[in-house]
């Protein structure tokens, strides 16, 4: 991850309101992305993420608020600012009948009209995503992972200073996912500011400098991964593999002050703990006092996924 200047904003959103009839999609939404950082934008389905991004990119009108990019006011006719912004959408957006090279050249031409300059940019984008062996292939002949890499190349070819990645690793194999994440990190090291959305919490925790969680069109948490974890009362998750646990012992574990919940499926005991320094010790003491034998025990600290569920709830979203 790159170093960034807290005093300089690549993107600043203030008091953004967007309504669809009586429904408020964005409710005085604020967002401040520092130049040079990878900024994670998280939220459940229907939280307002896509609406916010579309407003920022001037693909949607909004009711009130301000959006500035690199200090300039963003709007439908702010072409100088739009040339500094890139977007890699969740759904692959390329032309099936065009080759890899032709697709990248087309999307680059939307920002760079000079063909002579584009030739070098297209070659750089192809090299960056590792598609040199496929440049003459029609996109319809590419695998899912290669299509994702082509999608990224089309979004970065004009060398934007600010780029949005919306779920770029959906439905790709681990090798392609790793290559995509490494590529985003390399772009950032070269000075590009990144806004990254994903439902893969481990990715966000791995690459993002700061993370915002939004819901119901508002910001509900903002900070580094460690700062977000400090906001919740969830402690570690203790897992015990045992065939030697009766109902009374499970009741005793659930009665411990450290326990939020404990479940046993006949093979594995899973204990979700409150925050505290003695959780594992208290659980082990109880198991030993009850003469419970076990084959394996692990303790995992709270994750970003725990934070997300604690702050946004566990109910299913459409």
C-alpha positions as CSV (number, residue, x, y, z in Angstrom):
1,X,0.0,0.0,0.0
2,X,1.2,3.5,-0.8
3,X,1.8,6.3,1.6
4,X,-0.8,9.1,1.4
5,X,-1.2,12.7,2.5
6,X,-4.0,13.1,5.0
7,X,-4.4,16.7,4.0
8,X,-5.0,16.2,0.3
9,X,-8.3,14.7,-1.0
10,X,-8.6,12.8,-4.2
11,X,-12.4,12.6,-3.7
12,X,-14.6,14.5,-1.3
13,X,-18.3,13.9,-1.0
14,X,-20.3,16.2,1.3
15,X,-24.0,15.9,2.3
16,X,-25.0,13.8,-0.7
17,X,-28.8,13.1,-0.9
18,X,-30.3,10.9,-3.6
19,X,-34.0,10.0,-3.5
20,X,-36.1,7.6,-5.7
21,X,-39.5,8.9,-5.0
22,X,-40.2,8.4,-1.3
23,X,-37.1,6.2,-0.8
24,X,-33.9,7.8,0.3
25,X,-31.0,6.0,-1.2
26,X,-28.3,8.4,0.1
27,X,-29.0,10.2,3.3
28,X,-26.5,13.1,3.6
29,X,-23.7,10.8,2.7
30,X,-20.1,12.0,3.3
31,X,-16.9,10.4,2.0
32,X,-13.3,11.7,1.9
33,X,-10.7,9.7,0.0
34,X,-7.1,10.8,0.5
35,X,-4.7,11.0,-2.5
36,X,-2.6,7.9,-2.7
37,X,-4.6,5.5,-0.6
38,X,-6.6,2.4,-1.2
39,X,-10.0,3.1,0.3
40,X,-12.4,0.3,1.0
41,X,-16.1,1.0,0.6
42,X,-18.3,-1.8,2.1
43,X,-22.0,-2.2,2.7
44,X,-24.7,-4.9,2.4
45,X,-26.9,-5.1,-0.7
46,X,-29.1,-2.0,-0.9
47,X,-26.8,0.0,1.3
48,X,-26.3,2.7,-1.3
49,X,-22.8,1.8,-2.5
50,X,-23.6,1.6,-6.2
51,X,-25.8,4.7,-6.1
52,X,-23.0,6.7,-4.4
53,X,-20.5,5.6,-7.1
54,X,-22.8,6.4,-9.9
55,X,-23.5,9.8,-8.5
56,X,-19.7,10.4,-8.1
57,X,-19.1,9.4,-11.7
58,X,-22.0,11.7,-12.8
59,X,-24.0,8.7,-14.1
60,X,-26.8,9.7,-11.8
61,X,-28.2,13.1,-10.8
62,X,-28.7,13.7,-7.1
63,X,-30.9,16.0,-5.0
64,X,-28.3,17.9,-3.0
65,X,-24.7,17.8,-1.8
66,X,-21.3,18.4,-3.4
67,X,-18.7,16.1,-5.1
68,X,-15.2,17.3,-5.7
69,X,-12.4,15.3,-7.4
70,X,-8.8,16.6,-7.0
71,X,-10.3,19.9,-5.8
72,X,-12.6,20.4,-8.8
73,X,-16.4,20.2,-8.9
74,X,-17.5,17.0,-10.5
75,X,-20.4,17.1,-13.0
76,X,-21.7,15.8,-16.3
77,X,-19.6,18.3,-18.3
78,X,-16.4,18.2,-16.1
79,X,-14.5,16.4,-18.8
80,X,-11.0,17.3,-17.5
81,X,-11.9,15.6,-14.2
82,X,-13.5,12.6,-15.9
83,X,-10.3,11.9,-17.8
84,X,-8.6,11.5,-14.5
85,X,-11.1,8.9,-13.3
86,X,-11.4,5.2,-14.2
87,X,-14.0,2.5,-13.5
88,X,-13.8,-1.3,-13.4
89,X,-17.4,-2.4,-13.1
90,X,-18.5,-5.6,-11.4
91,X,-20.1,-6.9,-14.6
92,X,-17.6,-7.5,-17.3
93,X,-18.2,-4.7,-19.9
94,X,-16.4,-5.6,-23.1
95,X,-17.4,-6.3,-26.7
96,X,-17.6,-10.0,-27.6
97,X,-16.8,-9.4,-31.3
98,X,-13.6,-7.3,-30.6
99,X,-10.2,-8.6,-29.8
100,X,-8.4,-7.9,-26.5
101,X,-6.4,-5.2,-28.2
102,X,-9.4,-3.7,-29.9
103,X,-11.5,-3.6,-26.7
104,X,-8.7,-1.8,-24.8
105,X,-8.1,0.6,-27.6
106,X,-11.9,1.4,-27.8
107,X,-12.2,2.2,-24.1
108,X,-9.0,4.2,-24.1
109,X,-10.2,6.2,-27.0
110,X,-13.0,7.6,-24.9
111,X,-10.3,9.5,-23.0
112,X,-7.4,9.7,-25.4
113,X,-8.4,10.6,-28.9
114,X,-4.9,10.5,-30.4
115,X,-4.3,7.1,-31.9
116,X,-0.5,7.4,-31.8
117,X,-0.6,8.0,-28.1
118,X,-3.1,5.3,-27.5
119,X,-0.9,2.6,-29.1
120,X,1.6,2.9,-26.3
121,X,-1.1,3.0,-23.6
122,X,-2.8,-0.1,-25.0
123,X,0.5,-2.0,-25.0
124,X,1.2,-1.0,-21.4
125,X,-2.3,-2.1,-20.3
126,X,-1.9,-5.4,-22.0
127,X,1.5,-6.0,-20.4
128,X,0.2,-4.9,-17.0
129,X,-2.6,-7.5,-16.9
130,X,-0.5,-10.2,-18.5
131,X,-2.6,-10.6,-21.7
132,X,0.2,-10.4,-24.2
133,X,-0.4,-13.9,-25.5
134,X,-4.1,-13.2,-26.0
135,X,-4.1,-9.7,-27.6
136,X,-5.5,-11.1,-30.9
137,X,-8.1,-13.2,-29.2
138,X,-11.8,-12.2,-29.4
139,X,-13.1,-11.6,-25.9
140,X,-15.7,-14.3,-26.4
141,X,-12.9,-16.9,-26.4
142,X,-11.5,-15.9,-23.0
143,X,-11.9,-17.7,-19.7
144,X,-13.6,-15.9,-16.8
145,X,-10.3,-15.0,-15.2
146,X,-8.9,-13.6,-18.4
147,X,-12.1,-11.6,-19.0
148,X,-11.7,-10.0,-15.5
149,X,-8.1,-9.0,-16.4
150,X,-9.4,-7.6,-19.7
151,X,-12.1,-5.6,-17.9
152,X,-9.3,-4.1,-15.7
153,X,-7.1,-3.2,-18.7
154,X,-10.0,-1.4,-20.3
155,X,-10.5,0.7,-17.1
156,X,-6.9,1.6,-16.5
157,X,-5.5,2.0,-20.0
158,X,-5.9,5.8,-20.0
159,X,-3.9,5.9,-16.7
160,X,-6.5,7.5,-14.4
161,X,-5.4,9.2,-11.2
162,X,-8.5,7.8,-9.3
163,X,-10.0,4.4,-10.1
164,X,-13.0,2.6,-8.8
165,X,-12.9,-1.2,-8.6
166,X,-16.3,-2.7,-8.0
167,X,-16.1,-6.4,-7.0
168,X,-13.2,-7.1,-9.4
169,X,-12.6,-10.6,-8.2
170,X,-16.1,-12.1,-8.3
171,X,-16.2,-15.7,-9.6
172,X,-12.5,-16.0,-10.4
173,X,-10.0,-18.7,-9.4
174,X,-7.5,-18.1,-6.6
175,X,-4.6,-17.5,-9.1
176,X,-6.5,-14.8,-10.9
177,X,-7.7,-13.2,-7.7
178,X,-4.1,-13.0,-6.5
179,X,-3.0,-11.5,-9.7
180,X,-5.7,-8.9,-9.6
181,X,-5.0,-7.9,-6.1
182,X,-1.2,-7.7,-6.8
183,X,-2.1,-5.5,-9.9
184,X,-4.2,-3.1,-7.8
185,X,-1.4,-2.8,-5.3
186,X,1.1,-2.1,-8.0
187,X,-1.2,0.6,-9.5
188,X,-1.4,2.2,-6.0
189,X,2.4,2.1,-5.7
190,X,2.6,4.0,-9.0
191,X,0.5,6.8,-7.4
192,X,-3.1,5.8,-8.3
193,X,-5.8,6.4,-5.7
194,X,-8.1,3.4,-5.5
195,X,-11.7,3.0,-4.2
196,X,-12.3,-0.7,-3.8
197,X,-15.6,-2.4,-3.1
198,X,-15.9,-6.1,-2.4
199,X,-17.9,-8.6,-0.3
200,X,-14.6,-10.6,0.3
201,X,-13.6,-9.1,3.6
202,X,-10.2,-10.7,3.7
203,X,-9.3,-8.9,0.4
204,X,-10.4,-5.6,1.8
205,X,-8.4,-6.1,5.0
206,X,-5.4,-7.2,3.0
207,X,-5.1,-4.2,0.6
208,X,-7.0,-1.2,2.0
209,X,-5.5,1.6,4.1
210,X,-8.9,2.8,5.4
211,X,-12.3,1.2,5.2
212,X,-15.8,2.7,5.3
213,X,-18.9,0.7,6.1
214,X,-22.1,2.2,4.9
215,X,-25.8,1.2,5.3
216,X,-29.1,2.8,4.6
217,X,-27.3,5.5,2.6
218,X,-25.2,6.7,5.5
219,X,-21.7,6.1,6.8
220,X,-21.8,3.9,10.0
221,X,-18.1,3.3,10.5
222,X,-14.7,4.5,9.2
223,X,-11.1,3.7,10.0
224,X,-8.4,1.2,9.6
225,X,-9.2,-2.5,9.9
226,X,-7.8,-2.5,13.5
227,X,-9.7,0.7,14.4
228,X,-13.0,-0.9,13.1
229,X,-12.4,-4.1,15.2
230,X,-12.0,-1.9,18.3
231,X,-15.5,-0.5,17.7
232,X,-17.3,-3.8,18.5
233,X,-17.7,-6.0,21.5
234,X,-17.0,-9.2,19.7
235,X,-13.9,-11.1,20.9
236,X,-12.2,-14.2,19.5
237,X,-13.9,-17.3,18.1
238,X,-12.8,-20.4,19.9
239,X,-13.2,-23.8,18.1
240,X,-12.8,-27.1,20.0
241,X,-12.9,-30.5,18.2
242,X,-14.3,-33.0,20.7
243,X,-16.7,-36.0,20.9
244,X,-16.9,-35.6,24.7
245,X,-19.3,-32.8,25.4
246,X,-22.6,-33.2,27.2
247,X,-25.6,-30.8,27.4
248,X,-24.7,-29.7,31.0
249,X,-21.2,-28.7,30.0
250,X,-22.5,-26.8,26.9
251,X,-24.9,-25.0,29.3
252,X,-22.0,-24.1,31.6
253,X,-20.0,-22.7,28.7
254,X,-22.9,-20.6,27.6
255,X,-23.2,-19.3,31.2
256,X,-19.6,-18.0,31.2
257,X,-19.3,-14.3,31.3
258,X,-16.9,-14.4,28.3
259,X,-19.4,-16.2,26.1
260,X,-21.7,-14.5,23.6
261,X,-22.9,-17.8,22.2
262,X,-21.7,-21.4,22.1
263,X,-22.9,-24.2,19.7
264,X,-22.0,-27.9,19.5
265,X,-22.8,-30.1,16.5
266,X,-21.5,-33.4,18.0
267,X,-18.0,-32.9,16.7
268,X,-17.0,-29.2,17.0
269,X,-17.7,-26.7,19.8
270,X,-17.7,-23.1,18.5
271,X,-17.7,-20.3,21.1
272,X,-18.1,-16.7,20.1
273,X,-16.6,-14.6,22.9
274,X,-17.0,-11.1,24.2
275,X,-13.9,-8.9,24.2
276,X,-11.5,-9.8,26.9
277,X,-8.0,-11.0,27.8
278,X,-8.9,-14.2,29.7
279,X,-11.4,-15.8,27.3
280,X,-9.3,-18.8,26.2
281,X,-8.1,-19.3,29.8
282,X,-11.6,-19.3,31.2
283,X,-12.9,-21.8,28.5
284,X,-9.9,-24.1,29.1
285,X,-10.4,-24.0,32.8
286,X,-14.0,-25.0,32.5
287,X,-13.2,-27.8,30.0
288,X,-10.5,-29.2,32.3
289,X,-12.8,-29.1,35.4
290,X,-15.4,-31.1,33.4
291,X,-12.8,-33.5,32.2
292,X,-13.6,-32.8,28.5
293,X,-11.1,-34.3,26.2
294,X,-10.4,-32.7,22.8
295,X,-8.2,-33.3,19.8
296,X,-7.8,-29.8,18.5
297,X,-8.4,-26.2,19.7
298,X,-8.0,-22.9,17.8
299,X,-8.6,-19.3,18.7
300,X,-9.2,-16.7,16.0
301,X,-9.2,-13.0,16.7
302,X,-12.2,-10.9,15.5
303,X,-12.2,-10.3,11.8
304,X,-13.5,-7.6,9.5
305,X,-16.3,-9.9,8.7
306,X,-17.3,-9.9,12.4
307,X,-17.3,-6.1,12.4
308,X,-19.4,-6.0,9.2
309,X,-22.0,-8.3,10.6
310,X,-22.1,-6.6,14.0
311,X,-22.6,-3.2,12.5
312,X,-25.0,-4.1,9.6
313,X,-26.9,-7.1,11.1
314,X,-27.1,-10.7,10.1
315,X,-30.4,-10.7,8.3
316,X,-30.4,-11.5,4.6
317,X,-30.6,-8.6,2.2
318,X,-32.1,-8.7,-1.3
